Amino acid sequence: MTALVAAVAGVLGLVVGALINRSAARFPWSDSGSEHRHAVRPPLVELVTALLFALAALRFELSWELPAFLFLAASAALLAVIDAQHKLLPNRVTLPSIGIGAALLAVASLATGDGASLLRAVLGATVLYVVFVVLVLISPRSIGMGDAKLAALLGLYLGWLGWEILLLGVAAGFLVQAVLAVLLLGTRRIGLKGELPFGPAMLLGAALVIGWSDSLLG
């Protein structure tokens, strides 16, 4: 049954990935649109989104949590593509994602009677947002307010899974960013003064920790 759910989720991810690729190509979604049909040459975005959906299904199976984490996977794919290409995390994606994610987790909380996880999720989102706002004030050239709002979104989901997972998710984001910076510097894709968007690293770090959270929680 789990394999079947993962397969269905993967197919759904392919469809969602195609929509994400087309939507990202039209960013910033002006009336004039874009001459490009895809933000990234297919099938990269489509396959990555399908993989995220399948892994979410394997991790959460047929649970009340699954819709929330499938939504996170879709939001993450869209935000990662836009931030990688435009160095921007748009409020039109991040803020509604926080609201929708909170609503989906609230449904899971009501269905399972797990109010503690929902409270921890809200606190996690709040704490990470405040921490990242402080980091923005300290180093505005390295971290922006878009990253702080993304931190709130990730804090919601990481907090739902536990405080240890939240801390590991944040640490993983910084580690991924450091590794990417070293690789790009080594291949001369960026210079010492080059700007590297933080959003994709935050999302990848969180994805890795969420994927392993079942094992990490013992």
Secondary structure, 3 states (H helix, E strand, C coil): CHHHHHHHHHHHHHHHHHHHHHHHHCCCCCCCCCCCCCCCCCCHHHHHHHHHHHHHHHHHCCCCCHHHHHHHHHHHHHHHHHHHHHCCCCHHHHHHHHHHHHHHHHHHHHHHCCHHHHHHHHHHHHHHHHHHHHHHHHCCCCCCHHHHHHHHHHHHHHHHHCHHHHHHHHHHHHHHHHHHHHHHHHCCCCCCCCCCCCHHHHHHHHHHHHHHHHHHCC
